[in-house]
Amino acid sequence: MEAELTAVVVAVTDGEPRVLTIREGSLLPSGPFASGHRTLQAGLRGWVEQQTHHPLGYVEQLYTFADRDRSAEDTGRRVISISYLGLTRQSRASGRDQPGWRVWYRYFPWEDWRDGAPPLIAKAILPRLRSWAAEPAEAAIRRARQQRFRITFGVGDLPWNEEMVLQRYELLFEAGLVAEAIRRRGGDMAEALPGEEMLHDHRRILATGIARLRAKIKYRPVVFELMAESFTLLQLQRAVEALAGQMLHKQNFRRLVEQQSLVEETGEVTSETGGRPAKLFRFRERVLQERAITGTTLPISRMV
């Protein structure tokens, strides 16, 4: 049994959530845990910097993946992947493994609701899930499948839950609709839903990272790790919207930011917004000092 370290490294640039990848977007930065590493995090940082020449900032452990079928390749070896979530500001990545930043909605196009429900869901995903749910002969299994896709995709009067990223991907995998599942069974790749494929189970790991971050920004101000030292309130809102995949009500967002005293004015303005000069803000020192304390909240506990 071997241990592998895998990193979901996230940045927000130009209003888009991006993830650091290697090998032309097919893998997340990863590598074996070596006995020479003092800690797991030290090993992870070493691998990411070696593969991408990009230093990591904030890092937290995400999940441990140990399923026997993590890879479509039968190598006879069982590899446990200890994954981490890292937050940073995008900068140039370089290295022999072709590192680069990819907008994460390229892998999960059904997760971006900033312009409303993606047409892909109604046109392709739900019809095929309904067909999949109707396949079993047992009525109980049919009902369970139907309830499952209704909840995960917010069908009918059920709400869309932006945190259920992993549940939606695993449902589509089980239904045989994503490229990784189709390739594993040797099917026709033309039948795969839109969304870029990743090797092994790295798209599943990425889904886990997105879900964790979407939940986390609701109760801890980790988004500051992704922002420049100074920013406009609109830039802050756009960053949160990019991560959540949903639009927020502008006035409600600003009022709640002010009520929770998360930011303060720098006394400077910027004209880069294209309109009239906008005030620049920074996170308060208290927020920076207390960012690791559970209970310090961001004003998006309810999407608007």
Secondary structure, 3 states (H helix, E strand, C coil): CEEEEEEEEEEEECCEEEEEEECCCCECCEEECCCCCCCHHHHHHHHHHHHHCCCCCEEEEEEEECCCCCCCCCCCCCEEEEEEEEECCCCCCCCCCCCEEEEHHHCCHHHCCCCCCCHHHHHHHHHHHHHHHCCCCCHHHHHHHHHHHHHHCCCCCCCCCCCCHHHHHHHHHHCCCCHHHHHHHCCCHHHCCCCCCCCCCHHHHHHHHHHHHHHHCCCCCHHHHHCCCCECHHHHHHHHHHHHCCCCCHHHHHHHHHHCCCEEEEEEEECCCCCCCEEEEEECHHHHHCCCCCCCCCCCCCCC
